[in-house]
Each structure stands twice: as structure tokens, then as C-alpha cells.
Amino acid sequence: MTIAYSQEEAMSSIHVTKSEFKARALEYFRQVESSGEPLVVTDRGKPVVEVRRYRSDQRSPREKLRGSVVRYERPTEPVAEGDWEALD
């Protein structure tokens, strides 16, 4: 098992190398499932994959997006041709 990059990361997740994960994947899955702590898989010391417990979100799409629009001015005005970015 590798050491996390900061104290904050050390408290929030466990880091393992790809080869360690490959050899003990089922064990790590069970550990994440029971503890709820995420597991970070590293490649040459850099994080590449995070494994975390699945959490079902029963909220409606509308509820999930509630509060995500920061500002919505003049919603009924038409959009001008110059307002769009051209793709080359």
C-alpha cells in the first residue's frame, strides 16, 4: 500500500498500486463496501482510478439540478447570431 500525498488525502482514502489492486481486487472491493472509504489506485505514484461505494440517488432530475443555475437573466429574449461560439 502506498502513502497518500497529503494528510487530508490520507484521512479520506487508501492508495494502492495497480499491481496490488490486480492481485487483491476482491478484497479491496469488500473493504470499500464495508468501510465506505474510497480507494485510489495509482500508476507510478499518480492517482488514476478511484473506487468508492455506490450510493443510489433517488432524487428526481429536477431535484438534482436545483440550485445549480447561478444566474438566469432575460430568459425570454432571443439569442443573437453573435452570441454563439463558432466551431472550426
Secondary structure as GFF3:
##gff-version 3
##sequence-region A 1 88
A	DSSP	alpha_helix	7	12	.	.	.	ID=ss1
A	DSSP	beta_strand	14	17	.	.	.	ID=ss2
A	DSSP	alpha_helix	18	35	.	.	.	ID=ss3
A	DSSP	beta_strand	39	43	.	.	.	ID=ss4
A	DSSP	beta_strand	46	51	.	.	.	ID=ss5
A	DSSP	alpha_helix	61	65	.	.	.	ID=ss6
A	DSSP	three_ten_helix	81	83	.	.	.	ID=ss7
###
